[in-house]
Amino acid sequence: MSSLQKTLSFIKHRAIESKIISWSLDYPNPKREPLFENDNIVLRGWILFKRKTLSESPCIYIPYSEFVDRKVILDKARPDVIEAIFGKKDNKNPQHHCGFNINIPCSQKKINIRIRVAEKDYLLKKVDLSEYLKRHTENNKLKVLQGINGWLFLDNDTNYSVDQHCGNLILKKNCLENWQAYINELTTISNDKMKKCAFLITPSKEEVMDRYHPYPKAETSLLKPILEKIPQHLLVYPLNELKELGDAAFLKTDTHWTHQGAKTAAISVANKLKLPEDDILTLLSSDKYTQRKHVGDLGNKLAEPQSATSNFLSSFSFRNWVVYDNALPNFGRIIVTHYPKALTNSTCLIFGSSSSYSMFNYFCRFFSNMIFIHTAGNIDTSLITAISPNYLITQTNARFMIRPPVADYDVDQTIRDKINLLSEEQLTIQKKNVIIRDLEMIRALGLERWHNIISC
């Protein structure tokens, strides 16, 4: 009996045997050296279903997280399998394309291969990738994908950016349910506690600059069912506006948008918040930009760092108007600006991510008080109560949306956890970079409780 004619006797679920003739996982396999492609581990194999299941369009699924599955299409021709199992060559066999060949991000240490037939889900095999990954050192796992004309994109990241772009992921039911719960709470907040509220979703670089991506874009966006749930009076998704900017929308060697891209998004948010559009355009009309080279978070990951030229705002810097910065890295960071000449005498609270930072140069001039909390769109209602802002902006990145944000986030605990995780060296740097220029203002804005955590 050939290796292809293996049985399914090891499978505990008898229901699977009634649907499958045979199957094999060629890679990874303890008897072979693992294959890696674009710094991802190759998963290759085949599966033959019994004829009565063919009309049911069976698929293989690999759960990547509690919220998304990786869908595996059987689209590889395997004449060797057909001949071995059925005893003769038959290119017209309806299961001639019974093979699969996909790349799994190295961030997935263990995977479960499942099949779904007639809306029923069965475990096929558990695969521990840890031993195979040991042969592929951390230094080799670049999280950069070389695109067209020197454009760089994310690869092998925990948000599965390539699989999102190519349409290989499927949102689970609980993902959509959690999104609905978040949207319901945000809608309630906007109705009951806010004068104006906007939910900004930063389109992914892959979506905006898809013409430079090395892989074709999916026909339908993974995010479509989520975007359709968000009320239009809240949603800001400036995909078309960014596309109109062309190459000026995103940094070539970075995951983030350019200052001009950030300006475009900031104007879109201002419009949603019903700020006077003519005044906004007049305010920004005299801005000056300077070209300079930028390495970026992608260019810096290459063996030989790669840079590209882009325009950066040079006539205004929000940093000159920062009155408070707790200097924590990423989540839990609080930045406050006070700009007396702002367009509106108001306080704006932003629950945002790293894409918000390049918008500070614009928001700082829209609102006299800008309070930024790094939560990637997660909402802490205790901060809303304490600050009682005139405007609320929640902001997340499209590629983060496979993990729904929450409306019961605890910034207090996040700050405490972050401080406890910092090494002595990191804590020294953090304390050195803390900015407290007006503690009385911080108290007046309702932020004293969160400041006291880092001052202990």
C-alpha positions in Angstrom: 0.0 0.0 0.0 1.4 3.4 -1.0 1.8 6.3 1.4 -1.1 8.0 -0.3 -3.4 5.1 0.5 -3.4 5.8 4.3 -6.6 5.1 6.2 -8.5 7.3 8.6 -8.5 4.8 11.4 -6.9 7.3 13.8 -9.8 9.7 13.5 -12.1 9.5 16.5 -15.1 11.2 14.8 -16.8 8.4 12.9 -18.9 11.1 11.1 -15.9 12.2 9.2 -15.2 8.7 7.8 -18.6 8.8 6.3 -17.6 11.9 4.3 -14.0 11.3 3.5 -12.3 8.7 1.4 -8.7 9.6 2.4 -6.5 12.6 3.0 -2.8 13.4 3.7 -0.8 16.3 5.1 2.4 16.3 3.0 4.0 19.3 4.7 4.7 19.8 7.5 5.6 16.2 8.1 8.0 14.7 10.7 9.6 12.7 7.9 10.5 15.7 5.7 12.2 19.0 6.2 9.6 21.8 6.6 9.1 24.2 3.7 9.0 28.0 4.2 7.8 30.6 1.7 8.0 34.3 2.2 8.9 33.5 5.8 5.7 31.6 6.4 5.5 27.8 7.0 4.0 25.9 4.0 0.9 23.7 4.7 0.4 21.3 1.8 -1.7 18.2 1.3 -4.9 16.8 -0.2 -8.3 15.5 0.8 -10.8 13.3 -1.1 -14.4 13.5 -0.2 -17.0 10.8 -0.9 -19.1 11.6 -3.9 -22.3 12.4 -2.0 -20.6 15.3 -0.3 -19.2 17.0 -3.5 -22.3 19.0 -4.1 -22.0 20.5 -0.6 -18.8 22.4 -1.4 -16.7 21.1 1.5 -13.9 23.3 2.7 -11.0 23.1 5.1 -10.8 25.7 7.9 -8.0 26.6 10.2 -9.0 28.7 13.3 -6.5 31.5 13.6 -8.2 33.1 16.6 -11.5 33.1 18.5 -12.8 35.6 15.9 -11.5 34.4 12.5 -10.9 31.3 10.5 -8.5 30.7 7.6 -10.4 29.2 4.7 -8.5 26.7 2.7 -9.6 26.1 -0.9 -9.0 22.7 -2.6 -7.7 24.1 -5.9 -4.4 22.2 -6.6 -4.4 19.5 -9.2 -3.2 16.2 -7.7 -3.2 13.5 -10.5 -0.9 11.4 -8.4 -3.5 11.2 -5.7 -6.3 10.3 -8.1 -4.2 7.5 -9.7 -3.1 6.1 -6.3 -6.5 6.1 -4.7 -8.6 5.0 -7.7 -6.0 2.9 -9.5 -5.9 4.8 -12.8 -5.2 8.3 -14.3 -8.3 10.3 -14.6 -7.9 14.1 -15.3 -11.7 14.4 -15.6 -12.3 13.2 -12.1 -14.5 15.8 -10.3 -11.9 15.8 -7.5 -8.9 16.2 -9.7 -8.2 19.4 -7.9 -8.2 17.9 -4.4 -4.9 19.5 -3.2 -4.2 22.6 -1.1 -1.0 24.6 -0.7 -1.1 27.6 1.6 1.2 29.6 3.8 0.7 29.8 7.6 2.1 32.8 9.5 4.9 31.7 11.8 3.0 33.4 14.7 0.7 30.3 14.6 2.5 27.9 16.9 -0.3 25.3 16.8 -3.1 24.8 14.4 -6.2 22.7 14.1 -7.2 21.5 10.7 -11.0 21.2 10.4 -13.5 20.4 7.7 -16.9 21.9 7.4 -19.6 20.0 5.5 -23.3 20.9 5.4 -22.7 23.5 8.1 -21.2 20.9 10.4 -17.6 21.3 11.7 -15.2 18.4 12.4 -11.7 18.3 13.7 -9.4 16.6 11.1 -6.0 17.0 12.7 -4.1 19.0 15.3 -0.6 20.1 14.2 2.1 21.4 16.5 4.3 23.7 14.4 6.7 24.5 17.2 9.4 22.0 16.3 9.3 23.0 12.7 9.6 26.7 13.5 12.7 26.0 15.6 14.5 25.3 12.3 13.5 28.8 11.0 15.2 31.3 13.2 13.6 34.5 14.5 16.0 36.5 12.4 14.6 35.0 9.2 11.0 35.8 10.0 10.8 39.2 8.4 7.4 40.8 8.7 7.9 42.6 5.4 6.5 41.9 1.9 8.3 43.3 -1.1 5.7 45.0 -3.4 5.9 46.6 -6.8 8.2 49.6 -7.3 9.8 49.4 -3.9 6.5 49.5 -1.9 6.6 47.5 1.3 3.7 45.8 3.0 3.2 43.8 6.2 3.7 40.1 6.2 3.7 37.3 8.8 2.0 39.7 11.3 -0.5 38.9 14.1 -3.3 40.5 12.1 -2.8 38.2 9.1 -2.6 41.2 6.8 -1.8 39.1 3.7 -4.7 36.7 4.3 -7.0 39.7 4.9 -5.9 41.3 1.6 -6.3 38.0 -0.4 -9.7 37.2 1.1 -8.6 34.0 2.9 -10.2 34.8 6.2 -13.8 34.4 7.4 -15.2 36.2 10.4 -16.8 34.0 13.0 -20.3 34.6 14.3 -19.0 35.9 17.7 -16.8 38.4 15.9 -19.8 40.0 14.3 -21.8 39.8 17.6 -19.1 41.5 19.6 -18.9 44.2 16.9 -22.6 44.8 17.2 -22.4 45.1 21.0 -19.6 47.7 20.6 -21.5 49.6 18.0 -24.6 49.6 20.1 -22.7 51.1 23.1 -21.0 53.7 20.9 -24.3 54.7 19.5 -25.7 55.0 23.0 -22.8 57.1 24.1 -23.1 59.4 21.1 -26.8 59.9 21.8 -26.7 60.4 25.5 -23.3 61.8 26.5 -21.8 63.5 23.6 -22.5 66.6 21.5 -20.6 65.0 18.5 -19.1 61.6 18.0 -17.2 60.0 15.1 -15.7 56.5 14.6 -12.7 56.7 12.3 -11.4 53.5 10.7 -8.1 53.9 9.1 -8.1 51.9 5.8 -5.2 49.5 5.5 -2.3 50.3 3.3 -3.1 47.1 1.4 -6.5 48.4 0.5 -5.5 51.9 -0.5 -2.3 51.0 -2.3 -3.5 47.6 -3.7 -2.0 48.3 -7.1 1.5 47.9 -5.6 0.7 44.8 -3.6 2.3 41.6 -5.0 -0.9 39.5 -4.4 -4.3 40.2 -6.0 -6.9 41.8 -3.7 -10.1 39.9 -2.7 -13.2 40.8 -4.6 -15.1 41.5 -1.4 -13.6 43.0 1.7 -13.5 41.0 4.9 -14.7 44.1 6.7 -17.8 44.7 4.7 -20.3 43.0 7.1 -18.8 45.1 10.0 -18.8 48.4 8.1 -22.4 47.8 7.1 -23.3 47.6 10.9 -21.9 51.0 11.7 -24.4 53.9 11.5 -23.5 56.4 8.8 -23.7 59.3 11.2 -20.8 57.8 13.1 -18.6 56.1 10.5 -15.6 57.8 8.9 -13.9 55.4 6.5 -11.9 57.6 4.0 -11.0 54.9 1.5 -12.0 56.8 -1.6 -10.5 60.1 -0.3 -7.1 58.4 0.3 -7.2 56.7 -3.1 -7.6 60.1 -4.7 -4.3 61.1 -3.2 -2.5 58.4 -5.1 1.0 57.7 -4.0 0.9 60.5 -1.5 -1.6 58.7 0.7 0.8 56.2 2.5 4.5 56.1 3.3 6.3 53.7 1.0 8.3 52.0 3.7 5.9 52.3 6.5 2.5 50.8 7.6 1.2 54.3 8.3 -0.3 57.1 6.1 1.6 60.2 5.2 1.0 63.6 6.8 -1.1 64.4 3.7 -3.1 61.2 4.2 -3.6 62.1 7.9 -4.8 65.5 6.9 -7.3 64.0 4.5 -8.6 61.8 7.3 -8.7 64.6 9.8 -10.8 66.7 7.4 -13.2 63.8 7.0 -13.6 63.5 10.7 -14.1 67.3 11.1 -16.9 67.1 8.5 -18.5 64.2 10.3 -18.4 66.3 13.6 -20.0 69.2 11.6 -17.1 71.6 12.2 -17.2 74.5 9.7 -15.7 73.1 6.6 -14.7 76.5 5.1 -12.9 77.4 8.3 -11.1 74.1 8.4 -9.8 74.5 4.8 -8.8 78.1 5.4 -6.9 77.0 8.6 -4.9 74.4 6.7 -4.4 76.3 3.5 -1.2 77.9 4.6 0.4 74.7 5.8 3.9 74.0 4.4 5.4 70.6 3.7 9.0 69.6 3.3 10.3 66.5 1.6 12.6 64.2 3.5 13.6 60.6 3.5 11.9 58.2 5.9 12.9 54.6 6.8 9.7 53.6 8.6 8.6 50.6 10.5 8.8 48.3 7.4 12.0 49.7 5.9 13.7 49.3 9.2 13.0 45.5 9.3 15.0 44.7 6.2 18.6 43.5 6.4 19.6 46.7 4.6 17.2 49.4 5.8 15.2 50.9 3.0 14.0 54.6 2.9 11.7 56.6 0.7 11.0 60.3 0.2 7.7 61.8 1.5 6.2 65.2 2.4 6.1 66.1 6.1 4.3 69.0 7.6 6.9 71.6 8.6 5.0 74.7 9.4 3.2 73.4 12.6 4.0 70.9 15.2 1.6 69.7 17.9 4.6 68.9 20.1 5.0 72.6 20.9 1.5 72.5 22.5 1.8 69.2 24.5 0.9 69.9 28.2 0.9 66.3 29.3 2.4 63.0 28.1 2.7 59.9 30.4 5.2 58.5 27.8 4.0 54.9 28.1 4.7 52.8 24.9 1.5 52.2 22.9 -1.5 51.1 24.9 -2.1 53.2 28.0 -0.4 56.3 26.7 -2.1 59.6 27.4 -1.2 62.8 25.5 -2.9 66.2 26.1 -2.5 69.3 23.9 -3.7 72.8 24.6 -3.8 75.3 21.8 -5.5 78.6 22.6 -5.8 79.6 18.9 -7.8 76.5 18.0 -10.7 76.7 15.7 -13.1 75.7 18.5 -12.9 76.3 22.2 -13.7 72.7 23.1 -12.3 69.5 24.5 -12.0 66.4 22.2 -11.3 63.0 23.6 -9.7 60.4 21.3 -9.6 56.7 21.9 -7.1 55.8 19.1 -4.2 53.9 17.8 -0.8 54.7 16.3 -2.5 56.1 13.1 -3.9 58.9 15.3 -0.5 60.4 16.1 0.1 61.9 12.6 -3.4 63.6 12.9 -2.4 65.4 16.1 -1.0 68.3 14.0 -4.5 68.9 12.7 -6.8 67.9 15.6 -4.6 70.1 17.9 -5.7 73.1 15.8 -9.4 72.0 15.6 -9.9 71.7 19.4 -8.4 73.9 22.1 -8.0 70.7 24.3 -7.1 67.4 22.7 -6.9 64.4 24.9 -5.6 61.2 23.3 -5.7 57.8 25.0 -4.0 54.9 23.1 -6.6 52.1 23.2 -7.0 51.3 19.5 -10.7 52.2 19.6 -11.5 50.5 22.9 -13.7 52.7 25.1 -13.4 53.5 28.8 -16.6 55.1 29.8 -15.1 56.2 33.2 -12.8 58.6 31.2 -15.8 60.0 29.3 -17.6 60.6 32.6 -14.5 62.2 34.2 -13.7 64.5 31.2 -17.1 65.2 29.8 -15.7 66.1 26.4 -17.5 68.1 23.7 -16.3 65.7 21.0 -15.5 62.0 21.1 -13.4 60.3 18.4 -12.8 56.5 18.4 -10.2 55.4 16.0 -8.8 52.0 15.0 -7.0 50.5 12.0 -8.8 48.3 9.5 -6.3 45.5 9.9 -7.1 45.4 13.7 -10.8 44.8 13.1 -10.6 41.0 13.1 -10.5 41.6 16.9 -13.5 43.6 18.0 -12.9 46.5 20.4 -14.8 46.7 23.7 -16.8 49.5 25.3 -15.8 48.4 28.9 -12.1 48.9 28.6 -10.1 49.8 31.7 -7.4 52.3 31.0 -6.5 52.5 34.7 -5.6 48.8 34.8 -3.9 49.0 31.4 -1.5 51.7 32.7 -0.8 49.7 35.9 -0.1 46.5 33.9 2.1 48.4 31.5 4.2 49.9 34.2 4.6 46.5 35.9 5.8 45.0 32.6 8.4 47.6 31.9 12.0 46.7 32.7 14.1 49.0 34.9 15.7 50.4 31.9 12.4 51.0 30.1 10.9 52.5 33.2 13.9 55.0 33.5 13.3 56.0 29.9 9.6 56.4 30.4 10.0 58.6 33.5 12.6 60.7 31.7 10.2 61.3 28.8 7.1 62.2 30.9 5.8 65.7 30.2 3.9 67.6 32.8 3.7 71.3 31.9 0.4 72.2 33.5 -0.8 69.8 36.2 -3.6 72.2 37.2 -5.1 71.9 33.7 -4.8 68.1 33.9 -6.8 68.1 37.1 -9.3 70.5 35.5 -9.8 68.2 32.6 -10.5 65.3 34.9 -7.3 63.3 34.3 -5.8 63.4 37.8 -6.8 59.8 38.7 -4.9 58.4 35.7 -1.9 60.7 36.2 -1.6 59.6 39.8 -1.0 56.0 38.7 2.3 56.9 37.0 3.4 59.3 39.7 3.3 56.7 42.4 
